[in-house]
Amino acid sequence: MKPAPFAYHRPSTVAEAAQLLAATQGKILAGGQSLIPIMSMRLASPAALVDLNHVPGLAAIDVTSTAVHIGALTRHAALEANDAAYLANPLLRRALRHVAHATIRNRGTTVGSIVHADPAAEMPAVLRLLGGIVEAVSSERGHRSIDSADFFVGPLESALQPDEVAVAATFPHPPGGSGSSWAEISRRHGDYGLVGVGSLVVLDEGRRITSASVCLISVGGTPVLVDVTDASSGTTYDAVDWTAALELVDAAIDPESDIHATAAYRRQLARVLTGRALAQATADAIARVAA
Ligand SMILES: Cc1cc2nc3c(=O)[nH]c(=O)nc-3n(C[C@H](O)[C@H](O)[C@H](O)COP(=O)(O)OP(=O)(O)OC[C@H]3O[C@@H](n4cnc5c(N)ncnc54)[C@H](O)[C@@H]3O)c2cc1C
């Protein structure tokens, strides 16, 4: 199928893009890897597209002492390949490798994925796990920062208002002594995950666990963040038993059945992958402390 007719605008500044978005009640076009298929299937028929791709300065990756900052046009592939971002925060590359295929990552943007808010997408969960921020601009109300805790509202629904352009996202660095991992099962390489789990484990100098958390995809309407610190804290890394953490995750998720997997299978995957992700993140923390 082909999309319904739409007007096409090519702004050259963020201010112009925000004005056009408000005036046309259209949609921002970033990488087009989700929007164009949806339009082609006539699941959405926006009257206008406001193409961000000709606005200069939006593709930067800035690694500071506290965070990785990316612009709205930073492609998944550029962030995945960025060694400074990987060194500061390995979870970014680890999760990005599960986002679709390389060709889609070449064009799709990480901020676009966050705004699209697919509950099966990896990078919204990474932003949520790390406590990141989305920067938004509207022509009426100016700039605001939206905490990831408030950003994901429901399936394909974020707190971004229809007249707002997301201009950047910030992924804070994980704390010292931490390790991270991403574990996921999909039916074929490049498919959306049946379940995916990001994990962050923090150890103190005595190699005791001081905090542990996981964020799961495809088991609810939004990324599901579960703090499992109470299930493990104070235990040394080699004596930890994650059974209580798995129970906390089981209570927090609400998976659905679809053509890809039953809810019961997703629940089982969530347990297996959570155990795996926590063990890998703990091993990563030990390796990083030793390095
Ligand atoms: C076959 C296939 C497999 C895929 N598999 C995966 C996967 O496994 N995991 C995964 O996470 N993703 C997957 N994707 C989606 C891919 O990651 C997309 O790149 C991403 O979802 C959207 O990014 P985009 O830049 O292409 O956004 P677009 O498609 O351009 O836009 C998506 C939506 O976000 C809005 N939007 C985008 N940017 C902004 C902005 N800056 N401000 C305001 N609104 C904005 C658009 O208006 C639109 O509503 C897959 C896509 C395909 C086609």
The ligand as an SDF file (V2000), in Angstrom:
LIG
                    3D

 53 58  0  0  0  0  0  0  0  0999 V2000
   11.7690   -4.2570   10.2370 C   0  0  0  0  0  0  0  0  0  0  0  0
   11.9780   -3.3500   11.4250 C   0  0  0  0  0  0  0  0  0  0  0  0
   12.4410   -3.9040   12.6050 C   0  0  0  0  0  0  0  0  0  0  0  0
   12.6510   -3.0950   13.7150 C   0  0  0  0  0  0  0  0  0  0  0  0
   13.0980   -3.6700   14.8580 N   0  0  0  0  0  0  0  0  0  0  0  0
   13.3080   -2.9070   15.9380 C   0  0  0  0  0  0  0  0  0  0  0  0
   13.7920   -3.4640   17.1580 C   0  0  0  0  0  0  0  0  0  0  0  0
   14.0660   -4.6610   17.2630 O   0  0  0  0  0  0  0  0  0  0  0  0
   13.9480   -2.6450   18.2360 N   0  0  0  0  0  0  0  0  0  0  0  0
   13.6600   -1.3090   18.1660 C   0  0  0  0  0  0  0  0  0  0  0  0
   13.8150   -0.6010   19.1560 O   0  0  0  0  0  0  0  0  0  0  0  0
   13.2080   -0.7410   17.0180 N   0  0  0  0  0  0  0  0  0  0  0  0
   13.0400   -1.4990   15.9290 C   0  0  0  0  0  0  0  0  0  0  0  0
   12.5920   -0.9140   14.7770 N   0  0  0  0  0  0  0  0  0  0  0  0
   12.2760    0.5450   14.7810 C   0  0  0  0  0  0  0  0  0  0  0  0
   13.5240    1.3960   14.5820 C   0  0  0  0  0  0  0  0  0  0  0  0
   14.3350    1.3240   15.7470 O   0  0  0  0  0  0  0  0  0  0  0  0
   13.1610    2.8810   14.3510 C   0  0  0  0  0  0  0  0  0  0  0  0
   14.3180    3.5210   13.9870 O   0  0  0  0  0  0  0  0  0  0  0  0
   12.6100    3.6530   15.5330 C   0  0  0  0  0  0  0  0  0  0  0  0
   11.5170    3.0520   16.0940 O   0  0  0  0  0  0  0  0  0  0  0  0
   12.0760    5.0420   15.1320 C   0  0  0  0  0  0  0  0  0  0  0  0
   13.1250    5.8640   14.8290 O   0  0  0  0  0  0  0  0  0  0  0  0
   13.0550    6.7500   13.5140 P   0  0  0  0  0  0  0  0  0  0  0  0
   14.1520    7.7260   13.6050 O   0  0  0  0  0  0  0  0  0  0  0  0
   13.0410    5.8410   12.3240 O   0  0  0  0  0  0  0  0  0  0  0  0
   11.6600    7.5220   13.7020 O   0  0  0  0  0  0  0  0  0  0  0  0
   10.5000    7.8240   12.6700 P   0  0  0  0  0  0  0  0  0  0  0  0
   10.0110    6.5620   12.0440 O   0  0  0  0  0  0  0  0  0  0  0  0
   10.8940    8.9290   11.7570 O   0  0  0  0  0  0  0  0  0  0  0  0
    9.3990    8.3750   13.6940 O   0  0  0  0  0  0  0  0  0  0  0  0
    8.7450    7.5240   14.6170 C   0  0  0  0  0  0  0  0  0  0  0  0
    7.7220    8.3460   15.4210 C   0  0  0  0  0  0  0  0  0  0  0  0
    8.3930    9.2310   16.3250 O   0  0  0  0  0  0  0  0  0  0  0  0
    8.1330   10.5960   15.9910 C   0  0  0  0  0  0  0  0  0  0  0  0
    9.4020   11.3040   16.1060 N   0  0  0  0  0  0  0  0  0  0  0  0
   10.6150   10.8440   15.6900 C   0  0  0  0  0  0  0  0  0  0  0  0
   11.5650   11.7150   16.0310 N   0  0  0  0  0  0  0  0  0  0  0  0
   10.9480   12.7240   16.6660 C   0  0  0  0  0  0  0  0  0  0  0  0
   11.4280   13.9260   17.2680 C   0  0  0  0  0  0  0  0  0  0  0  0
   12.7320   14.2320   17.2970 N   0  0  0  0  0  0  0  0  0  0  0  0
   10.5360   14.7610   17.8480 N   0  0  0  0  0  0  0  0  0  0  0  0
    9.2050   14.4540   17.8330 C   0  0  0  0  0  0  0  0  0  0  0  0
    8.6950   13.3390   17.2740 N   0  0  0  0  0  0  0  0  0  0  0  0
    9.5730   12.4760   16.7130 C   0  0  0  0  0  0  0  0  0  0  0  0
    7.5780   10.5850   14.5650 C   0  0  0  0  0  0  0  0  0  0  0  0
    6.7180   11.6830   14.3260 O   0  0  0  0  0  0  0  0  0  0  0  0
    6.8380    9.2480   14.5570 C   0  0  0  0  0  0  0  0  0  0  0  0
    5.5940    9.3800   15.1870 O   0  0  0  0  0  0  0  0  0  0  0  0
   12.3770   -1.6890   13.6420 C   0  0  0  0  0  0  0  0  0  0  0  0
   11.9210   -1.1300   12.4450 C   0  0  0  0  0  0  0  0  0  0  0  0
   11.7190   -1.9420   11.3460 C   0  0  0  0  0  0  0  0  0  0  0  0
   11.2300   -1.3280   10.0660 C   0  0  0  0  0  0  0  0  0  0  0  0
  1  2  1  0
  2  3  1  0
  2 52  2  0
  3  4  2  0
  4  5  1  0
  4 50  1  0
  5  6  2  0
  6  7  1  0
  6 13  1  0
  7  8  2  0
  7  9  1  0
  9 10  1  0
 10 11  2  0
 10 12  1  0
 12 13  2  0
 13 14  1  0
 14 15  1  0
 14 50  1  0
 15 16  1  0
 16 17  1  0
 16 18  1  0
 18 19  1  0
 18 20  1  0
 20 21  1  0
 20 22  1  0
 22 23  1  0
 23 24  1  0
 24 25  2  0
 24 26  1  0
 24 27  1  0
 27 28  1  0
 28 29  2  0
 28 30  1  0
 28 31  1  0
 31 32  1  0
 32 33  1  0
 33 34  1  0
 33 48  1  0
 34 35  1  0
 35 36  1  0
 35 46  1  0
 36 37  1  0
 36 45  1  0
 37 38  2  0
 38 39  1  0
 39 40  1  0
 39 45  2  0
 40 41  1  0
 40 42  2  0
 42 43  1  0
 43 44  2  0
 44 45  1  0
 46 47  1  0
 46 48  1  0
 48 49  1  0
 50 51  2  0
 51 52  1  0
 52 53  1  0
M  END
$$$$
